[in-house]
Amino acid sequence: MSPEPEAADLVARLRRREPSAWRAVVQRHHATLVALAAGIIGNAASAEEVAQDAWTAAIGAIDGFHGTARLSTWLAAIVLNRARTRVRRDARTVLVASFEEDDGDLDDRFRSDGHWRLPPPRLDGLDPERIVAGRQLWDHVSAAIEHLAPMQRAVLLLCDVEEVETAEVCRLLEITPQNQRVLLHRARTRLRAEVERLLAPPARPPVAG
């Protein structure tokens, strides 16, 4: 398939090694790449080093990127390969918890397609107080994402942030579709709980008798 016009223009600029183009791509994808590396390595400092190494590799290999896959998927593959190489080099093994085939513990607030059955309350309106509240909410959600288990965070970022196809997520992370679904539902459930907690109305003080 051919890339979208904007993507093709961006790739052309990346091939010319334009600093502004690479700066924009790094700002857009760096946090995701670090999180993906952490899911394999299990160490934040090492994950940052691997992500930096992946960017160096991407700059050197950009001429071979032909747009048959999304740029984000291509970058994810590079960082995951680098992370696995780092684990083998350090002779360390990251143990990932086994996942049950039973979905009984999954939150029933999500439909089978991954969307909420009942969305959380919305921050309607554009008045300054609600704008500030929305930014604060996003800060809390971002922090909650950082505290997810590494593999949950990796699946959530690939599926919901980078919008990578499910089959490609499974291939990149070397997990089964069942594991992918369980990880994604658990991550979404934890974030949903955090959103509901933040948007819940404050408790009323007890009425004096």
WOTA-V336653 format. One record per residue. N is the residue number from 0. RES is the residue in one small letter. SS is DSSP state (a for helix, b for strand, c for the rest). OMEGA is omega in degrees with one decimal (none if undefined). D_CENTER is the distance of its C-alpha to the mean C-alpha in Angstrom with 1 decimal. Layout:
# WOTA-V336653
n-><N | N>
res-><RES | RES>
ss-><SS | SS>
omega-><OMEGA | OMEGA>
d_center-><D_CENTER | D_CENTER>
This chain:
# WOTA-V336653
n-><0 | 1 | 2 | 3 | 4 | 5 | 6 | 7 | 8 | 9 | 10 | 11 | 12 | 13 | 14 | 15 | 16 | 17 | 18 | 19 | 20 | 21 | 22 | 23 | 24 | 25 | 26 | 27 | 28 | 29 | 30 | 31 | 32 | 33 | 34 | 35 | 36 | 37 | 38 | 39 | 40 | 41 | 42 | 43 | 44 | 45 | 46 | 47 | 48 | 49 | 50 | 51 | 52 | 53 | 54 | 55 | 56 | 57 | 58 | 59 | 60 | 61 | 62 | 63 | 64 | 65 | 66 | 67 | 68 | 69 | 70 | 71 | 72 | 73 | 74 | 75 | 76 | 77 | 78 | 79 | 80 | 81 | 82 | 83 | 84 | 85 | 86 | 87 | 88 | 89 | 90 | 91 | 92 | 93 | 94 | 95 | 96 | 97 | 98 | 99 | 100 | 101 | 102 | 103 | 104 | 105 | 106 | 107 | 108 | 109 | 110 | 111 | 112 | 113 | 114 | 115 | 116 | 117 | 118 | 119 | 120 | 121 | 122 | 123 | 124 | 125 | 126 | 127 | 128 | 129 | 130 | 131 | 132 | 133 | 134 | 135 | 136 | 137 | 138 | 139 | 140 | 141 | 142 | 143 | 144 | 145 | 146 | 147 | 148 | 149 | 150 | 151 | 152 | 153 | 154 | 155 | 156 | 157 | 158 | 159 | 160 | 161 | 162 | 163 | 164 | 165 | 166 | 167 | 168 | 169 | 170 | 171 | 172 | 173 | 174 | 175 | 176 | 177 | 178 | 179 | 180 | 181 | 182 | 183 | 184 | 185 | 186 | 187 | 188 | 189 | 190 | 191 | 192 | 193 | 194 | 195 | 196 | 197 | 198 | 199 | 200 | 201 | 202 | 203 | 204 | 205 | 206 | 207 | 208>
res-><m | s | p | e | p | e | a | a | d | l | v | a | r | l | r | r | r | e | p | s | a | w | r | a | v | v | q | r | h | h | a | t | l | v | a | l | a | a | g | i | i | g | n | a | a | s | a | e | e | v | a | q | d | a | w | t | a | a | i | g | a | i | d | g | f | h | g | t | a | r | l | s | t | w | l | a | a | i | v | l | n | r | a | r | t | r | v | r | r | d | a | r | t | v | l | v | a | s | f | e | e | d | d | g | d | l | d | d | r | f | r | s | d | g | h | w | r | l | p | p | p | r | l | d | g | l | d | p | e | r | i | v | a | g | r | q | l | w | d | h | v | s | a | a | i | e | h | l | a | p | m | q | r | a | v | l | l | l | c | d | v | e | e | v | e | t | a | e | v | c | r | l | l | e | i | t | p | q | n | q | r | v | l | l | h | r | a | r | t | r | l | r | a | e | v | e | r | l | l | a | p | p | a | r | p | p | v | a | g>
ss-><c | c | c | c | a | a | a | a | a | a | a | a | a | a | a | c | c | c | a | a | a | a | a | a | a | a | a | a | a | a | a | a | a | a | a | a | a | a | a | a | a | c | c | a | a | a | a | a | a | a | a | a | a | a | a | a | a | a | a | a | a | a | a | a | c | c | c | c | c | c | a | a | a | a | a | a | a | a | a | a | a | a | a | a | a | a | a | a | a | c | c | c | c | c | c | c | c | c | c | c | c | c | c | c | c | c | c | c | c | b | c | c | c | c | c | b | c | c | c | c | c | c | c | c | c | c | c | a | a | a | a | a | a | a | a | a | a | a | a | a | a | a | a | a | a | a | c | c | c | a | a | a | a | a | a | a | a | a | a | a | a | c | c | c | c | a | a | a | a | a | a | a | a | c | c | c | a | a | a | a | a | a | a | a | a | a | a | a | a | a | a | a | a | a | a | a | a | a | a | c | c | c | c | c | c | c | c | c | c>
omega-><179.7 | -178.8 | 174.9 | -178.0 | -179.3 | 179.4 | 179.4 | 178.6 | 178.8 | 179.8 | 177.9 | 178.9 | 177.3 | 179.3 | 176.6 | -179.7 | 176.4 | -177.7 | -177.8 | 178.9 | 179.3 | 178.0 | -179.7 | -179.5 | 178.3 | 178.7 | -177.6 | -167.7 | -171.1 | -177.8 | 178.7 | -179.2 | 177.2 | 180.0 | 178.5 | 177.8 | 179.3 | 178.4 | 178.5 | -173.7 | -179.4 | -179.0 | -173.5 | -177.7 | 178.4 | 178.9 | 177.3 | 178.6 | 179.8 | 178.7 | 177.3 | 178.0 | 179.5 | 177.7 | 177.3 | 178.5 | -179.0 | 178.6 | -179.5 | -174.2 | -172.7 | 179.6 | 179.4 | 178.2 | -173.8 | 175.8 | 176.4 | 172.9 | 176.2 | 177.9 | -179.5 | 178.6 | 178.2 | 178.6 | 179.3 | 179.1 | 179.7 | -175.9 | 178.9 | 176.1 | 178.4 | -179.7 | 179.5 | 176.3 | 179.3 | 179.6 | 179.5 | -179.0 | -179.6 | 179.5 | 177.7 | 178.2 | 175.9 | -179.7 | 176.1 | -178.0 | 177.3 | -175.9 | 179.6 | 177.5 | -179.2 | 180.0 | -171.7 | -177.3 | -179.8 | -177.9 | -177.0 | 175.9 | 177.1 | 172.8 | -177.9 | 179.4 | 176.3 | -179.6 | 178.6 | 171.7 | 178.2 | -177.5 | 176.6 | 178.9 | -178.9 | 174.1 | -177.3 | 177.0 | -176.8 | 179.8 | -174.4 | -177.7 | -179.4 | 176.5 | 178.3 | 179.3 | 179.1 | 178.2 | 178.1 | 178.0 | -179.8 | 177.1 | 179.3 | 179.4 | 178.2 | 178.1 | 178.8 | 177.5 | -179.2 | -177.1 | 174.6 | 172.1 | -172.9 | -178.0 | 174.3 | -179.4 | -179.2 | -179.9 | -179.7 | -178.5 | 179.7 | -175.4 | -169.9 | 179.4 | -178.5 | 178.4 | 176.7 | 179.7 | -175.9 | -178.7 | 179.9 | 176.0 | 179.9 | -179.9 | -177.6 | -176.0 | 179.8 | 177.2 | 179.2 | 175.6 | 178.3 | 178.5 | 178.5 | -178.3 | 179.4 | 179.6 | -177.9 | 179.5 | -179.9 | 178.1 | -179.9 | 179.8 | 179.5 | 178.0 | 177.9 | 178.9 | 179.1 | 178.3 | -179.6 | 178.9 | -177.9 | -177.1 | -179.4 | 178.5 | 179.4 | 179.7 | 178.4 | 178.1 | 179.8 | 179.1 | 179.9 | -178.9 | none>
d_center-><24.5 | 24.9 | 22.1 | 22.3 | 24.8 | 22.5 | 20.2 | 23.5 | 24.8 | 21.7 | 22.1 | 25.8 | 25.3 | 22.9 | 25.7 | 28.2 | 26.1 | 26.2 | 24.8 | 23.6 | 21.6 | 19.9 | 19.4 | 17.6 | 15.3 | 14.6 | 14.0 | 11.5 | 9.4 | 10.6 | 8.3 | 5.4 | 8.4 | 9.7 | 7.1 | 7.6 | 11.2 | 11.5 | 10.7 | 13.8 | 15.9 | 15.5 | 16.7 | 15.1 | 18.0 | 18.0 | 14.3 | 15.1 | 18.2 | 16.5 | 14.1 | 17.4 | 19.2 | 16.7 | 17.3 | 21.0 | 20.9 | 19.1 | 21.9 | 24.5 | 23.3 | 22.4 | 25.9 | 25.0 | 22.1 | 23.8 | 21.2 | 21.5 | 17.7 | 15.0 | 14.7 | 11.0 | 11.8 | 14.6 | 12.9 | 10.4 | 13.7 | 15.5 | 13.4 | 13.3 | 17.0 | 17.7 | 16.1 | 18.2 | 21.2 | 20.8 | 20.9 | 24.0 | 25.6 | 25.4 | 26.6 | 24.1 | 22.4 | 19.3 | 20.1 | 17.6 | 19.1 | 20.7 | 19.8 | 22.6 | 23.4 | 24.5 | 22.2 | 24.6 | 22.5 | 19.7 | 19.8 | 22.2 | 20.8 | 18.5 | 20.3 | 19.9 | 17.9 | 15.1 | 16.5 | 18.2 | 22.0 | 22.7 | 20.4 | 20.5 | 23.0 | 22.5 | 23.3 | 25.9 | 28.0 | 27.7 | 30.0 | 29.0 | 28.5 | 25.9 | 24.1 | 24.0 | 23.0 | 20.1 | 18.9 | 19.5 | 17.6 | 14.5 | 15.1 | 15.5 | 12.3 | 10.4 | 12.6 | 12.0 | 8.3 | 9.6 | 12.2 | 10.5 | 11.8 | 10.0 | 9.7 | 8.7 | 5.7 | 5.1 | 6.2 | 4.6 | 1.3 | 4.6 | 6.8 | 6.6 | 5.4 | 6.7 | 9.0 | 9.9 | 12.9 | 13.1 | 15.7 | 13.8 | 10.8 | 13.7 | 15.5 | 12.9 | 12.3 | 15.9 | 15.7 | 17.8 | 17.0 | 18.2 | 16.0 | 12.9 | 14.4 | 15.2 | 11.9 | 10.3 | 13.4 | 13.6 | 10.3 | 11.3 | 14.8 | 14.2 | 12.5 | 15.4 | 17.9 | 16.8 | 17.2 | 20.5 | 21.7 | 21.2 | 22.9 | 25.6 | 29.1 | 30.7 | 33.2 | 36.8 | 39.2 | 41.9 | 45.0 | 48.0 | 50.7>
